[in-house]
Protein backbone atom coordinates (compact mmCIF):
# COMPACT_ATOMS: atom_id res chain seq x y z
CA UNK A 1 0.00 0.00 0.00
CA UNK A 2 1.36 3.44 -0.93
CA UNK A 3 2.15 6.17 1.59
CA UNK A 4 -0.64 8.29 0.12
CA UNK A 5 -3.22 5.53 0.51
CA UNK A 6 -2.14 4.88 4.10
CA UNK A 7 -2.62 8.56 4.91
CA UNK A 8 -6.06 8.59 3.34
CA UNK A 9 -7.09 5.42 5.16
CA UNK A 10 -5.96 6.89 8.47
CA UNK A 11 -7.92 10.10 7.92
CA UNK A 12 -11.02 8.07 6.99
CA UNK A 13 -10.67 6.12 10.22
CA UNK A 14 -10.42 9.33 12.27
CA UNK A 15 -13.45 10.81 10.50
CA UNK A 16 -15.49 7.70 11.26
CA UNK A 17 -14.53 7.60 14.95
CA UNK A 18 -14.44 11.34 15.73
CA UNK A 19 -16.55 13.09 13.08
CA UNK A 20 -17.18 16.07 15.37
CA UNK A 21 -13.51 16.59 16.19
CA UNK A 22 -11.76 16.32 12.83
CA UNK A 23 -11.99 19.43 10.70
CA UNK A 24 -11.12 18.59 7.10
CA UNK A 25 -12.73 19.57 3.82
CA UNK A 26 -14.77 16.41 3.24
CA UNK A 27 -15.51 17.13 -0.43
CA UNK A 28 -11.83 17.61 -1.23
CA UNK A 29 -10.98 14.55 0.83
CA UNK A 30 -13.55 12.41 -0.98
CA UNK A 31 -12.20 13.57 -4.35
CA UNK A 32 -8.63 12.82 -3.27
CA UNK A 33 -9.68 9.41 -2.00
CA UNK A 34 -11.25 8.54 -5.34
CA UNK A 35 -8.05 9.52 -7.14
CA UNK A 36 -5.77 8.22 -4.37
CA UNK A 37 -3.83 11.49 -4.72
CA UNK A 38 -3.25 14.11 -2.06
CA UNK A 39 -3.66 17.76 -3.12
CA UNK A 40 -0.17 18.54 -1.79
CA UNK A 41 2.78 16.70 -0.33
CA UNK A 42 1.50 17.65 3.12
CA UNK A 43 -1.97 16.88 4.40
CA UNK A 44 -2.95 19.19 7.25
CA UNK A 45 -5.62 18.09 9.72
CA UNK A 46 -7.08 20.39 12.35
CA UNK A 47 -8.72 18.50 15.17
CA UNK A 48 -10.87 20.85 17.21
CA UNK A 49 -12.15 20.00 20.66
CA UNK A 50 -14.99 21.97 22.16
CA UNK A 51 -14.68 20.69 25.72
CA UNK A 52 -12.47 22.33 26.71
CA UNK A 53 -11.31 24.56 23.82
CA UNK A 54 -8.45 22.64 22.21
CA UNK A 55 -6.99 22.77 18.74
CA UNK A 56 -4.50 20.14 17.64
CA UNK A 57 -3.02 20.84 14.20
CA UNK A 58 -1.27 17.89 12.60
CA UNK A 59 0.91 17.92 9.49
CA UNK A 60 1.63 14.65 7.69
CA UNK A 61 4.91 14.92 5.71
CA UNK A 62 5.28 13.23 2.34
CA UNK A 63 7.25 10.39 3.93
CA UNK A 64 4.66 9.69 6.64
CA UNK A 65 4.11 7.09 7.94
CA UNK A 66 6.94 4.97 6.50
CA UNK A 67 9.98 7.06 7.38
CA UNK A 68 8.89 10.48 8.66
CA UNK A 69 7.11 11.45 11.86
CA UNK A 70 3.91 13.45 12.03
CA UNK A 71 4.31 17.05 13.17
CA UNK A 72 1.84 18.71 15.50
CA UNK A 73 0.97 21.91 17.35
CA UNK A 74 -1.36 22.21 20.36
CA UNK A 75 -3.35 25.28 21.31
CA UNK A 76 -5.23 24.71 24.56
CA UNK A 77 -6.41 27.94 26.19
CA UNK A 78 -7.17 26.32 29.56
CA UNK A 79 -3.58 25.11 30.07
CA UNK A 80 -0.57 27.17 31.04
CA UNK A 81 2.18 27.60 28.46
CA UNK A 82 4.36 25.18 30.40
CA UNK A 83 1.63 22.52 30.52
CA UNK A 84 0.93 22.93 26.81
CA UNK A 85 4.63 22.50 26.06
CA UNK A 86 4.77 19.35 28.22
CA UNK A 87 1.76 17.81 26.49
CA UNK A 88 3.14 18.76 23.07
CA UNK A 89 6.46 17.08 23.88
CA UNK A 90 4.57 13.90 24.83
CA UNK A 91 2.67 13.98 21.52
CA UNK A 92 5.85 14.60 19.51
CA UNK A 93 7.67 11.79 21.31
CA UNK A 94 4.77 9.47 20.50
CA UNK A 95 5.02 10.49 16.84
CA UNK A 96 8.79 9.92 16.73
CA UNK A 97 8.61 6.47 18.29
CA UNK A 98 5.81 5.48 15.88
CA UNK A 99 7.68 6.03 12.61
CA UNK A 100 6.69 3.22 10.29
CA UNK A 101 3.19 3.02 11.79
CA UNK A 102 0.16 5.29 11.79
CA UNK A 103 0.02 7.27 15.04
CA UNK A 104 -2.77 9.84 14.79
CA UNK A 105 -5.40 7.79 16.59
CA UNK A 106 -3.07 7.15 19.54
CA UNK A 107 -2.11 10.82 19.60
CA UNK A 108 -5.72 11.93 19.54
CA UNK A 109 -6.69 9.48 22.29
CA UNK A 110 -3.88 10.84 24.47
CA UNK A 111 -5.24 14.38 24.09
CA UNK A 112 -8.79 13.23 24.86
CA UNK A 113 -7.66 11.37 27.99
CA UNK A 114 -5.80 14.46 29.18
CA UNK A 115 -8.86 16.66 28.49
CA UNK A 116 -11.16 14.32 30.41
CA UNK A 117 -8.78 14.25 33.38
CA UNK A 118 -8.73 18.05 33.39
CA UNK A 119 -12.56 18.14 33.37
CA UNK A 120 -12.72 15.62 36.22
CA UNK A 121 -10.33 17.63 38.39
CA UNK A 122 -12.27 20.81 37.66
CA UNK A 123 -15.56 19.20 38.71
CA UNK A 124 -14.01 17.80 41.87
CA UNK A 125 -12.68 21.25 42.78
CA UNK A 126 -16.12 22.80 42.31
CA UNK A 127 -17.77 20.05 44.35
CA UNK A 128 -15.46 20.77 47.27
CA UNK A 129 -16.27 24.51 47.43
CA UNK A 130 -18.46 25.27 50.48
CA UNK A 131 -22.14 25.39 49.64
CA UNK A 132 -22.44 28.96 50.93
CA UNK A 133 -20.24 29.99 47.98
CA UNK A 134 -21.69 27.65 45.32
CA UNK A 135 -25.37 26.83 45.61
CA UNK A 136 -26.22 23.47 44.10
CA UNK A 137 -29.37 22.60 42.17
CA UNK A 138 -30.69 19.28 40.93
CA UNK A 139 -33.03 19.18 37.90
CA UNK A 140 -35.13 16.25 36.68
CA UNK A 141 -36.42 15.98 33.11
CA UNK A 142 -38.96 13.57 31.67
CA UNK A 143 -38.73 12.84 27.93
CA UNK A 144 -41.15 10.89 25.75
CA UNK A 145 -38.05 9.03 24.52
CA UNK A 146 -34.28 9.44 24.31
CA UNK A 147 -32.84 7.48 21.39
CA UNK A 148 -30.59 9.90 19.50
CA UNK A 149 -26.90 9.16 19.88
CA UNK A 150 -26.15 12.78 18.95
CA UNK A 151 -28.33 14.14 21.76
CA UNK A 152 -26.82 11.76 24.29
CA UNK A 153 -23.28 12.63 23.20
CA UNK A 154 -24.01 16.37 23.39
CA UNK A 155 -25.48 16.09 26.88
CA UNK A 156 -22.45 14.14 28.08
CA UNK A 157 -20.13 16.78 26.59
CA UNK A 158 -22.09 19.61 28.21
CA UNK A 159 -21.97 17.88 31.58
CA UNK A 160 -18.16 17.84 31.43
CA UNK A 161 -17.97 21.44 30.24
CA UNK A 162 -20.40 22.68 32.92
CA UNK A 163 -19.18 20.42 35.74
CA UNK A 164 -22.54 18.72 36.09
CA UNK A 165 -23.12 15.30 37.59
CA UNK A 166 -26.14 13.03 37.21
CA UNK A 167 -27.30 10.66 34.49
CA UNK A 168 -29.30 9.95 31.36
CA UNK A 169 -31.82 7.10 31.27
CA UNK A 170 -32.14 6.48 27.51
CA UNK A 171 -35.07 4.68 25.95
CA UNK A 172 -38.82 5.18 26.16
CA UNK A 173 -39.58 6.98 28.39
CA UNK A 174 -36.33 8.85 29.02
CA UNK A 175 -35.06 10.65 32.09
CA UNK A 176 -32.32 13.23 32.54
CA UNK A 177 -30.94 14.26 35.93
CA UNK A 178 -28.34 16.99 36.36
CA UNK A 179 -26.86 18.57 39.48
CA UNK A 180 -24.40 21.41 39.79
CA UNK A 181 -24.21 25.15 40.26
CA UNK A 182 -27.37 27.15 39.58
CA UNK A 183 -25.82 29.02 36.65
CA UNK A 184 -24.52 25.84 34.99
CA UNK A 185 -27.83 24.03 35.43
CA UNK A 186 -29.58 26.98 33.79
CA UNK A 187 -27.14 26.89 30.89
CA UNK A 188 -27.72 23.16 30.41
CA UNK A 189 -31.48 23.81 30.48
CA UNK A 190 -31.18 26.36 27.65
CA UNK A 191 -29.10 24.00 25.53
CA UNK A 192 -31.16 20.86 26.05
CA UNK A 193 -34.43 22.67 25.28
CA UNK A 194 -32.95 23.99 22.04
CA UNK A 195 -32.82 20.42 20.71
CA UNK A 196 -35.78 18.87 18.92
CA UNK A 197 -37.94 16.74 21.25
CA UNK A 198 -41.32 15.08 20.88
CA UNK A 199 -41.81 15.84 24.58
CA UNK A 200 -39.32 17.16 27.14
CA UNK A 201 -40.57 18.39 30.49
CA UNK A 202 -38.70 19.79 33.47
CA UNK A 203 -40.59 17.66 35.96
CA UNK A 204 -38.91 18.65 39.20
CA UNK A 205 -36.21 20.97 40.53
CA UNK A 206 -34.39 20.82 43.87
CA UNK A 207 -32.75 24.01 45.12
CA UNK A 208 -30.14 24.95 47.72
CA UNK A 209 -28.68 21.46 48.07
CA UNK A 210 -25.93 20.74 50.56
CA UNK A 211 -24.12 18.21 48.38
CA UNK A 212 -24.28 16.08 45.25
CA UNK A 213 -25.68 12.56 45.08
CA UNK A 214 -23.68 11.59 42.00
CA UNK A 215 -19.93 11.62 41.41
CA UNK A 216 -20.04 11.79 37.60
CA UNK A 217 -22.42 11.95 34.63
CA UNK A 218 -23.27 8.67 32.92
CA UNK A 219 -25.88 6.68 31.03
CA UNK A 220 -27.94 4.27 33.13
CA UNK A 221 -28.81 0.96 31.45
CA UNK A 222 -31.13 -1.57 33.09
CA UNK A 223 -32.81 -4.66 31.62
CA UNK A 224 -34.38 -3.68 28.31
CA UNK A 225 -37.48 -5.12 26.69
CA UNK A 226 -40.12 -4.28 24.12
CA UNK A 227 -40.36 -4.90 20.40
CA UNK A 228 -37.23 -2.88 19.61
CA UNK A 229 -35.56 -3.22 23.03
CA UNK A 230 -36.25 0.44 23.76
CA UNK A 231 -38.03 0.10 27.13
CA UNK A 232 -35.94 -0.14 30.28
CA UNK A 233 -36.95 -1.90 33.49
CA UNK A 234 -38.47 0.92 35.51
CA UNK A 235 -38.60 -1.30 38.57
CA UNK A 236 -34.82 -1.49 38.55
CA UNK A 237 -34.67 2.25 37.94
CA UNK A 238 -36.89 2.82 40.99
CA UNK A 239 -34.58 0.64 43.10
CA UNK A 240 -31.61 2.65 41.84
CA UNK A 241 -33.26 5.91 42.95
CA UNK A 242 -34.05 4.45 46.36
CA UNK A 243 -30.42 3.42 46.79
CA UNK A 244 -29.44 7.04 46.14
CA UNK A 245 -32.02 8.12 48.78
CA UNK A 246 -34.06 9.71 45.99
CA UNK A 247 -36.94 7.24 45.97
CA UNK A 248 -39.62 9.94 46.16
CA UNK A 249 -38.52 11.24 42.75
CA UNK A 250 -39.92 8.19 40.93
CA UNK A 251 -43.57 9.12 41.57
CA UNK A 252 -42.81 12.76 40.71
CA UNK A 253 -41.25 11.82 37.35
CA UNK A 254 -44.05 9.50 36.24
CA UNK A 255 -47.07 11.35 37.62
CA UNK A 256 -49.00 13.52 35.18
LINNORKA-V821335 format. One record per residue. PHI is phi in degrees with one decimal (none if undefined). OMEGA is omega in whole degrees, 0 to 359 (none if undefined). BURIAL is + if it has 9 or more other ideal C-beta (glycine too) atoms within 8 Angstrom, else -. Layout:
phi:PHI omega:OMEGA burial:BURIAL
phi:PHI omega:OMEGA burial:BURIAL
//
This chain:
phi:none omega:182 burial:-
phi:-72.7 omega:178 burial:-
phi:-59.9 omega:180 burial:+
phi:-60.3 omega:181 burial:+
phi:-64.9 omega:179 burial:+
phi:-65.3 omega:177 burial:+
phi:-62.7 omega:182 burial:+
phi:-61.3 omega:179 burial:+
phi:-63.1 omega:181 burial:+
phi:-68.1 omega:178 burial:+
phi:-64.9 omega:177 burial:+
phi:-60.1 omega:178 burial:+
phi:-62.7 omega:180 burial:+
phi:-63.1 omega:179 burial:+
phi:-64.6 omega:180 burial:+
phi:-75.2 omega:182 burial:-
phi:-86.0 omega:184 burial:-
phi:-126.4 omega:183 burial:+
phi:-62.5 omega:181 burial:-
phi:-83.5 omega:185 burial:-
phi:-97.9 omega:186 burial:+
phi:-88.6 omega:180 burial:+
phi:-106.5 omega:179 burial:-
phi:-145.4 omega:179 burial:+
phi:-65.7 omega:188 burial:-
phi:-70.0 omega:178 burial:-
phi:-68.1 omega:178 burial:-
phi:-63.4 omega:181 burial:+
phi:-65.3 omega:179 burial:+
phi:-63.1 omega:179 burial:-
phi:-65.8 omega:179 burial:-
phi:-65.7 omega:179 burial:+
phi:-63.6 omega:181 burial:+
phi:-64.0 omega:181 burial:-
phi:-91.8 omega:185 burial:-
phi:56.0 omega:180 burial:+
phi:-132.6 omega:176 burial:-
phi:-83.4 omega:182 burial:+
phi:-64.9 omega:178 burial:-
phi:-141.6 omega:176 burial:-
phi:-70.5 omega:180 burial:-
phi:-113.6 omega:174 burial:-
phi:-106.1 omega:183 burial:+
phi:-102.9 omega:175 burial:-
phi:-111.2 omega:173 burial:+
phi:-117.7 omega:182 burial:+
phi:-101.6 omega:185 burial:+
phi:-106.7 omega:178 burial:+
phi:-108.1 omega:181 burial:+
phi:-95.7 omega:185 burial:-
phi:-136.6 omega:344 burial:+
phi:-74.3 omega:186 burial:+
phi:-73.3 omega:181 burial:-
phi:-129.8 omega:171 burial:+
phi:-129.8 omega:176 burial:+
phi:-114.6 omega:179 burial:+
phi:-100.8 omega:184 burial:+
phi:-119.7 omega:175 burial:+
phi:-113.9 omega:178 burial:+
phi:-103.0 omega:180 burial:+
phi:-64.8 omega:183 burial:+
phi:-63.1 omega:181 burial:-
phi:-91.2 omega:178 burial:-
phi:-80.3 omega:3 burial:+
phi:-97.6 omega:189 burial:+
phi:-61.8 omega:187 burial:+
phi:-138.2 omega:175 burial:-
phi:-131.9 omega:181 burial:+
phi:-88.3 omega:173 burial:+
phi:-67.3 omega:177 burial:+
phi:-110.6 omega:182 burial:+
phi:-146.4 omega:175 burial:+
phi:-139.1 omega:182 burial:-
phi:-116.3 omega:174 burial:+
phi:-125.5 omega:185 burial:+
phi:-129.4 omega:189 burial:+
phi:-64.6 omega:183 burial:-
phi:-87.1 omega:179 burial:-
phi:-107.0 omega:174 burial:+
phi:-66.8 omega:179 burial:-
phi:-58.5 omega:180 burial:-
phi:-64.0 omega:180 burial:-
phi:-66.9 omega:177 burial:+
phi:-62.0 omega:180 burial:+
phi:-63.2 omega:180 burial:-
phi:-64.0 omega:180 burial:-
phi:-66.1 omega:178 burial:+
phi:-61.8 omega:179 burial:+
phi:-61.5 omega:177 burial:-
phi:-63.0 omega:181 burial:+
phi:-65.9 omega:180 burial:+
phi:-66.8 omega:178 burial:+
phi:-64.7 omega:177 burial:-
phi:-61.3 omega:180 burial:+
phi:-64.6 omega:182 burial:+
phi:-65.9 omega:183 burial:-
phi:-79.2 omega:182 burial:-
phi:-106.5 omega:180 burial:+
phi:-56.8 omega:185 burial:+
phi:102.9 omega:179 burial:-
phi:-133.2 omega:175 burial:-
phi:-67.1 omega:186 burial:-
phi:-128.9 omega:188 burial:+
phi:-64.2 omega:181 burial:+
phi:-64.7 omega:178 burial:+
phi:-64.2 omega:179 burial:+
phi:-64.9 omega:180 burial:+
phi:-65.1 omega:178 burial:+
phi:-62.5 omega:178 burial:-
phi:-63.0 omega:180 burial:+
phi:-65.3 omega:180 burial:+
phi:-62.4 omega:179 burial:+
phi:-60.7 omega:180 burial:-
phi:-66.2 omega:179 burial:+
phi:-63.3 omega:181 burial:+
phi:-65.8 omega:178 burial:+
phi:-68.3 omega:176 burial:-
phi:-64.5 omega:179 burial:+
phi:-63.0 omega:181 burial:+
phi:-62.7 omega:180 burial:+
phi:-65.0 omega:179 burial:-
phi:-64.3 omega:180 burial:+
phi:-66.3 omega:179 burial:+
phi:-63.6 omega:179 burial:-
phi:-63.5 omega:180 burial:-
phi:-65.4 omega:183 burial:+
phi:-65.2 omega:182 burial:+
phi:-88.1 omega:179 burial:-
phi:-69.6 omega:181 burial:-
phi:-53.7 omega:186 burial:-
phi:-67.4 omega:178 burial:+
phi:-73.1 omega:178 burial:-
phi:-94.8 omega:177 burial:-
phi:-115.7 omega:177 burial:-
phi:-87.2 omega:183 burial:+
phi:-97.9 omega:174 burial:+
phi:-120.6 omega:172 burial:+
phi:-131.6 omega:184 burial:+
phi:-122.2 omega:183 burial:+
phi:-120.0 omega:179 burial:+
phi:-114.1 omega:171 burial:+
phi:-109.3 omega:178 burial:+
phi:-122.2 omega:175 burial:+
phi:-55.4 omega:174 burial:+
phi:-161.8 omega:173 burial:+
phi:-132.3 omega:179 burial:+
phi:-112.5 omega:191 burial:-
phi:-56.1 omega:176 burial:-
phi:-64.8 omega:180 burial:-
phi:-63.0 omega:179 burial:-
phi:-62.3 omega:183 burial:+
phi:-65.5 omega:178 burial:+
phi:-65.0 omega:180 burial:+
phi:-62.0 omega:181 burial:+
phi:-64.9 omega:177 burial:+
phi:-65.9 omega:178 burial:+
phi:-63.2 omega:180 burial:+
phi:-62.2 omega:181 burial:+
phi:-62.7 omega:178 burial:+
phi:-69.7 omega:181 burial:+
phi:-62.7 omega:187 burial:+
phi:-97.3 omega:179 burial:+
phi:57.0 omega:178 burial:+
phi:-101.9 omega:173 burial:+
phi:-116.6 omega:182 burial:+
phi:139.7 omega:183 burial:+
phi:-165.2 omega:168 burial:+
phi:-117.5 omega:170 burial:+
phi:-105.9 omega:181 burial:+
phi:-74.3 omega:180 burial:+
phi:114.0 omega:181 burial:+
phi:-130.5 omega:357 burial:+
phi:-75.4 omega:178 burial:+
phi:-116.2 omega:179 burial:+
phi:-134.4 omega:174 burial:+
phi:-126.5 omega:174 burial:+
phi:-126.3 omega:175 burial:+
phi:-130.6 omega:174 burial:+
phi:-142.8 omega:182 burial:+
phi:168.6 omega:180 burial:+
phi:-64.2 omega:182 burial:+
phi:-57.9 omega:183 burial:+
phi:-62.8 omega:182 burial:-
phi:-72.4 omega:174 burial:+
phi:-64.3 omega:179 burial:+
phi:-64.4 omega:180 burial:-
phi:-65.1 omega:176 burial:+
phi:-59.5 omega:181 burial:+
phi:-58.1 omega:180 burial:+
phi:-62.7 omega:184 burial:-
phi:-68.6 omega:185 burial:+
phi:-69.1 omega:179 burial:+
phi:-74.2 omega:179 burial:-
phi:-74.8 omega:178 burial:-
phi:-80.5 omega:183 burial:-
phi:-84.1 omega:181 burial:-
phi:-128.5 omega:170 burial:-
phi:-69.5 omega:174 burial:-
phi:-155.9 omega:173 burial:-
phi:-137.8 omega:185 burial:+
phi:-131.0 omega:172 burial:-
phi:-75.2 omega:190 burial:+
phi:-84.2 omega:183 burial:-
phi:-160.7 omega:178 burial:+
phi:-138.1 omega:178 burial:-
phi:-110.2 omega:185 burial:-
phi:-115.1 omega:174 burial:-
phi:54.7 omega:181 burial:-
phi:-80.0 omega:180 burial:+
phi:-80.5 omega:181 burial:-
phi:-156.9 omega:179 burial:-
phi:-90.9 omega:174 burial:+
phi:-99.3 omega:183 burial:-
phi:-123.0 omega:183 burial:+
phi:-95.7 omega:180 burial:-
phi:-154.0 omega:178 burial:-
phi:-122.4 omega:185 burial:+
phi:-148.0 omega:172 burial:-
phi:-90.8 omega:178 burial:+
phi:-102.1 omega:179 burial:+
phi:-123.1 omega:175 burial:-
phi:-113.8 omega:179 burial:+
phi:-59.3 omega:181 burial:-
phi:-104.5 omega:179 burial:+
phi:-153.9 omega:182 burial:-
phi:98.1 omega:185 burial:-
phi:-58.1 omega:182 burial:-
phi:-112.4 omega:182 burial:-
phi:54.2 omega:181 burial:-
phi:-110.8 omega:181 burial:+
phi:-104.8 omega:178 burial:-
phi:-93.9 omega:180 burial:+
phi:-74.9 omega:183 burial:+
phi:-71.3 omega:175 burial:-
phi:-65.2 omega:177 burial:-
phi:-66.8 omega:178 burial:+
phi:-63.4 omega:178 burial:+
phi:-62.1 omega:178 burial:+
phi:-61.8 omega:178 burial:-
phi:-59.3 omega:179 burial:+
phi:-62.7 omega:180 burial:+
phi:-63.8 omega:178 burial:+
phi:-66.2 omega:177 burial:-
phi:-89.3 omega:183 burial:-
phi:60.0 omega:179 burial:-
phi:-128.2 omega:185 burial:-
phi:-58.7 omega:182 burial:-
phi:-66.6 omega:182 burial:-
phi:-68.5 omega:184 burial:+
phi:-57.9 omega:182 burial:+
phi:-69.2 omega:177 burial:-
phi:-70.3 omega:182 burial:+
phi:-65.9 omega:189 burial:+
phi:-108.1 omega:176 burial:+
phi:-111.5 omega:181 burial:-
phi:-122.0 omega:none burial:-
//
